[in-house]
Amino acid sequence: MRLPVKRWLDRWNAYWFPRTTTFSLAVARIVAVAAQLFWFNDPLESHLNFLEKNPEFINPELLISAIAAVVSREAFFNPEVFIVLYWVTVIAGISALVGFLTRTSIFVFASGTWILIAHLYSYGDRHHPQAIFAIVLMLLAFAPSGESLSVDALIRRRRDRAAGRTTAPDERVQTAMWPLKLAHVLLAWGYFSTGITKIIFGGLDWVNGYTLQAYTFSDAINREIPLGIWLGQQHTLAILLSIFTVLFETFFFVSLILPWTAPFFFITGLFFQIGLFVTAGHTFFQHMVLLVLLLFLLAPPWWQALLNKYFNLYPSVGARQQASTPPGSSSGQAATAKAVTEG
């Protein structure tokens, strides 16, 4: 029994903790933090408006209820505290962006972001595009997100040079990819839950075309989107898009089981979210950012191979290994697999 268990543990560790450089994680940190800081961050005025006009929460989020259970509403949920909270979050975000005290900065930034999002959603209006993205921000605090492309890395290199030590610029670690892997899992779970909900509660009615027409037409009318108004009048197209939506959302998890399909699902998901935005005004921009990050950072061989084909920018380690190993040999296949895994 020990050998099968060890084999499964090896597979588990190989999936979550492949040896890679920290470059991809650093890029994910910069893009995710910048997006939240400059694109997704709600203005301070929104929070102050809710605080000043609402003496009570309408439907407090779990995080807000937990804070209110420890600290009274009057002591924490007031304009003075939220002004400080907002600017501490912004400063921590800028620090995380440049990679100074990176893990601490990201933790503070993610914590503040969680509180601010939960606060806005405690007054009766709830949405869910931010949830997965906010979780991913917190994940970055528990990974070596500041080991590359950061002020922390610059300071460390200077200290090493002063002490006469040399630091390998492409040092590989086993803890750099799991946040991106988990982001992939969270997206798959999110899509699956929405897809299976349509099947369970909507059944065949959801793919009859009329349901999608009604939703699209209503959203497009309210938001004055001409393309959505046109789509809401195309019954046959609505049937096809309904079937596509259910299939895509329900089977997105296949990209976890068959990694070679992941780029296709990421690209499809990106166009799916863009389509929802231009036809119905659904602003799942956080999903779009995550899909782009996963497309280029989690499954890089596809675009590296493309660039290498035309520009020779990413010479294949596997090809070099195979050049020195007889074709078809087990060692050559293992070397190629190892090279792809290490990315």
N, C-alpha and C positions, 0 to 999 in steps of 0.2 A: 504493500500500500504506500510505502514511502516514496517510491520512484514516481508513480502517477501524481502524487501531491506535489512533489518537488518540481515536476514538469509543468504543472499548472501554475505554481508560484513563479517559476521562471518566465512563463508566458505573461503572467500578470505584471511582473516587474518590467519585462521588456516593453510592454505596452505603455505603462504609465511613466516609467523612468528610463527611457533610452539615454545613452550618453551623447550629449550634444553640447555645442557651445551655448553661451547665454545671449548670443546676438539676437536671435528671434524673440526671446522673452523681452529683451530690452526694447526692441521695436514695438512689440505689443504694449509695453508699458507707456511708451511715448505717445503712441496713437490713441490708446484708450483714455489715458489721463487728459490729453489735449482735447479729445472729443467731448469728454464730460465737462471739462473746464470751460471751453469756449463755445460749445455747440449745444450741449444738453442741459447746462446749468440754468435753472429757473432764476429769474431776477429776484433780488431781495424784496422788492416792493410787493411781490405776490404774497410772500410770507407775512409781511407786516400788515397787509390789507386783511388777511384772514384773522390774524391775531387781534386786530383792532375792532373788527366788525362782528366777531363771533365769540361770545363769552364761554361757549362750550363746544366740544367736538361733536360733530354729527354722527360719525361712525369711525372712531379712532382705529388706526392700524395697530397691529400687535406691538410693534416697537414703541409706538407712542403711548400705548396703554402701560407697557412695562416701565417706561420712564416716569409716567404720571403716578405709578404705584410707589415709586421711590422718592420722587421729588414732586412737590405740589405743583399744580398747573400755574398758579400765580408766581411761583419762584422760578420756574424754567421757561414756561411758554408765555413769554412777554417780549415786546419789541427790543428791549435792551439786550437781553440774553441772545436773541436770534441775530442781532446785528453782529455781536461778537462771534457767535457760532458760524455765521456765514463767512466772515472774513478770515477766521481761522481755517475754515475749510478751503477757501480760495488760496491762501498762503501755503497751506500744506500741499495743495494740488500743484502749485508752481514749483515747490521744492521737489515733489515727486517727478514732475515733468523733466527737470534738469538732472534728477538723480542725486540729490543731496539728502543725506540721512534717509535713504530711499525707502526702506521697509517701514520705518516709523512714519514717514511722510505719507506713504500710500495708505497705511492703516488709519491715520487721522483723517485723510481725505475721504476714504471710503466710508468711514464711520459717520462723518459729517454729511456726506451725500445720502446715506441711508436715512438719517434723521430728517433731512430736508425733504426728501421724496415722500417719506411716510407722513410727514406733517401736512403736505399739500393734499394727500389722499385721505386725510382724516375728516374732511368736510363734505363727504358724500359723493364726490366725483372720483371714480377710480378707473385706472387703466393699467396695462401690464407691460408695455414695451421696455420699461426701465429695469424690471426685476432681474433678468439674467445678466444684463450688463453691470448692474450694481454688485451682484455676487462676484462676477469676474474681477472687478476692481479690487474687492477684498482678497480674492485669491492671490493677486499679485503681491500682496504684502507678506505672504508666507512662502515666497519663492525668491531665488536670487535675482530679483528684477533690476538691481543696481550694479550688477557685476560688469556690465558693458554699457557703453554710451551714456556715461553718467559722471557727475562730479565726484562721486565716491570712488569710481574706478580711477579717475585721474589722480586723486589724492593718494590712493593706494599705490599706484605706480611710482609716484614721486617718492613716497616713503620707502618703497622697495629699492629704488635707485640710490637713495641716500644711505640705505643700510647695505648696499652692495649686493642686493638680491635681484634676480631676474625673474620676471613673471611672463609666462607664455601667453601671448595675446589670444590664442585660440584654445585656451584650456577648456576641457570638456568636463561636464558635471552630469549627474543623473537627476537633478531636481529642477531642470529648466523648462521641461515640456509639459509637466502635469497640469498646470493651470490652463493651457490651451487645450489639452486633451479633455479636461473636465468641462471647459466651455463648450466643446463639441457635444459632449454627453448632455449638458443642460439644454442646448439648442434642440437636440434630437428629442429629448423628453418633452420640451415645450411644444414642438411641432406635433409630436405623436398625441399629446393630450388634446390638442385642438382638433386634430383629425379624427381621433376615435370618438370624441364628443359629438362631432357632426354625424358620425355613423350611428351612434347609440341613440341620440335624442332626435336626430333629423331623419335618419334612414334614407329611403329612396326619395323622400320629399326634398332632401337637401340637394339632390342632383337632378331634379326635374327642370332646372333652369329658371323657374319662376322665383324660387327663393333668392338666388343670387341676383336676379334682375331687380327684385324688390329692395334688397339691401343696397345694391350699387346705386340704383336710381335715387333712393332716399338720401344716401350720403352725398351723392353728386349734386342733387338739387340744393341741399342745405349748404354745401360748400362751393356751389357755383363752378362745377368742374365739367366743361363741355364733353370731354372724352367719356367720362362716366355716365353722363346723360345719354350719350349715343349708345354706349355698351348696354345700358339698362333697357334698351329697346331691341336688342339682338338676342332672340330666344335660343336659336341653335348654338350660337357662340357661347351663350351663358351655360348651356348644358355641358359643352366641352370643357369650359373653364371650371365648372363645378366638379366634374370628374377629375380633372387634373389637380385641383386644389386638394381634394380628399386623398388622392393617391400620393401626392407629394408630401403632404403633412404626415400621413400615416406611415409611410415607408421611408422617411428621411433617416430613420435609425439604421437602415441598410448600410449607410456610409460608415457606421461604426464597425459593422461586421465584415464588410468588404472595403478595406481602405482605398483600393484603386478606384472605387466609385465616388469617393469623397469630393474630388474637385468638381465633378458633374453636378452633385447635389448642392455644393456651395454656390456654383454659378447659377444654377436653376433657382435656388433660394434667393439670390440677390435680385434676379429679374422678377421673381415672384413678389418680393417686397416693393420693388420699384413700381410694378404694375398696380399693386394695391394703393400706392401713393398717388399715382397720376390718374387713376380712375375713381377712387373713393376718398382720397385724402388721408389714408391711414398712415400715420407717421411712425413707422417702425424703423427709425434711423439707427437705433442702437443695434438692432438685428443686422442691418446692412453693414455696419462697421465690424461686427463680430464675424460675419460671413466673409468679408474681405480679408480680415486678419487670418482666419483659418485657411482660406484659400491660398494665401501666399506664405504663411508661416508654418502651418501644421502639415501641409502636403506639398513641400517645395519641389520635389523631383520633377513634377510636370512642367513647371515654368523654367526651372533651371535647365532641363533637357532642351526646351525650346530655344532658350537664349544660347545655349552651348551649340546647338545645331547651326545657328546662323552667325553667332559672334564669338564662339569659343570662350565664353566668360566663365563657365563652370565646368571645367574638365571633370569627367566622371572618375571618381575613385574606383568604382567597380570595374570600369574599363581598363584602368591601369593594372588592377589586380588580376584581371583575366588575361591581360597581355603577358603576364609572367607566370600564368598557371595554365596547364593543359585544358582545353575546352572539355566540358562535361564532367570534370573532376569534382568531387565533393568539396574539396577545399576552395576551388574557384567559385562554386555556387555559394558557399558559406561566406566568402569574402564579399561577394556582390550583395548578398542579403544584409551583411553587417554594414556595408557602406550606405545602402539605402536607409536602413534603420537609423544610422547615426546622422543622416541628413546633411 
